[in-house]
Amino acid sequence: MSDTTTTGTSSHGTGPFIAAIDQGTTSSRCIVFDRDGRIVAVDQKEHEQIFPRPGWVEHNAKEIWTNVQEVVARAIEKAGITSADVKAIGITNQRETTLLWDKNTGEPVHNAIVWQDTRTDALCRELGRNVGQDRFRRETGLPLASYFAGPKARWLLDNVEGLRERAERGEILFGTMDSWVIWNLTGGTDGGVHVTDVTNASRTMLMNLHTMAWDPKILDSMAVPAAILPEIRSSAEVYGNAKGGALDGIPVASALGDQQAALFGQTCFAEGEAKSTYGTGTFMLMNTAHKPVNSYNGLLTTVGYRIGDQQAVYALEGSIAVTGSLVQWMRDQMGLINSAAEIETLASSVEDNGGAYFVPAFSGLFAPHWRPDARGVIAGLTGYVTKAHIARAVLEATAWQTREISDAMTKDSGVELTSLKVDGGMTSNNLLMQTLADVLDAPVVRPMVAETTCLGAAYAAGLAVGFWPDTDALRANWRRAAEWTPRMDANTRDREYKNWLKAVERTMGWLDDDDS
């Protein structure tokens, strides 16, 4: 573009730009970024959550595709630019959500089965045979769980009339939401490209982490025909060009699962760098460089990203079930605060937790314990404890759970956490951020651009088309909004951690085997 053209908003100067599509669990959005990694325009639209039975969660994939087209068109319009100003499109997506569709008509054969859906519980137990949860862990880095996409595909093949026959005849395509969006973007029934990237493929339980290819033995064990699978590509390369719509002719040049995209957007490119996303629950990922590290401490081994034909970068991932939702629980169920923001004021009115510890094992404990029999406890109560102490214990719960995952990562990888980059809604709580730095004994850093998921997809797409020369240029874009450094002395930290772990012990074994 010549310097004289003034498309785009004045505050962001002229283009060119990168567009990122984030197909999330509750909504789809499109963000336009400039060369500095700043947001030029955003548009977002929610889609329906479908609950056919308890524990079942579905999405209407056609509704999602319609919404994606709409948010892209509106974001381009809000930015005041044309498709000529956009150099590439990046994709990030809710992970593990599974869809099968007819390649000749483009019609989904069934609603998408969402990552939270638990209908494959029994199937996963059956697949474990005499080995149990770890049957495919060596090849895939994952325990057998209803969370992952492979068993969901198998469920559809077994339960939709005539589907297995159609699949074996080569009429059916399988994909996670990245594949569905890319296939439709690049033409759908008219030459749409059927691909997925290594990060999304690593969440299917069908890809071998060591060969980066679909594993024939696992496909066989899981009875998923290879004919339906997308081609596995890197996270940053041109898969094809968009056909029609607001971005007609623009290269579709990246795909990353949402948590991996956040790792990339936070520029965690070196071994030992980690990010943690604090939302309803929390996902923490640590870069382990070019080796898949087996976890013996309750974490998942996953692909972090792969740029073009460079070596893949792996990550360890830990998930916490209840973080932001505990603050909502304090507000909605207990009525102890009127707004989420109020918890910081209340907790700051006391010096410490008054001896109280809150372990929110509302639906069991996730990483690193994986104890479905656990239930929440508040331990250490005395007559001295006020609601302010409880509020403080609520924030500390998120910090100590992060510490447990960080310790598991260090044990598995042998790499000490150097600093933690954070994003997500809870990072606006300064007391929580300071508490995190204190219990981790490491700096906690929050970036200027909080939309790290979309930013990661934009960065990967920009690298693929030469919009940014290399990852060093992306690091240079990363700007710190705030940093917290540890202030707690070692003795206090050790004592408090010991007490926390004692409280965690008290949650376990609450449900007996015969309890429903």
Buried (B, 14 or more C-beta within 10 A) or exposed (E): EEEEEEBBBEEBBBBBBBBBBBBBBEBBBBBBBBBEBBBBBBBBBEBEEBEEEEEBBBBBBBBBBBBBBBBBBBBBEBBBBEBEBBBBBBBBBBBBBBBBBBBEEBEBBBBBBBBBBBBBEEBBEEBBEEEEBEBBBEBBBBBBBBBBBBBBBBBBBEEBEEBBEBBEEEBBBBBBBBBBBBBBBBBBEEEBBBBBBBBBBBBBBBBBBEEBEBBEEBBEBBEBBEEBBBEBBBBBBBBBBBBBBBBEEBBBBBBBBBBBBBBBBBBBBEBBBBBBBBBBBBBBBBBBBEBBBBBEBBBBBBBBBBBEEEEBBBBBBBBBBBBBBBBEBBBEEEEBBEEBEBBBEBBBEBEEBBBBBBBBBBBBBBBBBEBEBBBBBBBBBEEEBBBBBBBBBBBBBBBBBBBBBBBBBBBBBEBEBEBBBBBBBBBBBEBBBBBBBBBBBBBBBBBBBBBBBBBBBBBBBBBBBEBBEEBEBBEEBBEEEBEBEBEBEEEEBEEBBEBBBEBBEBBBEBBEEEEE
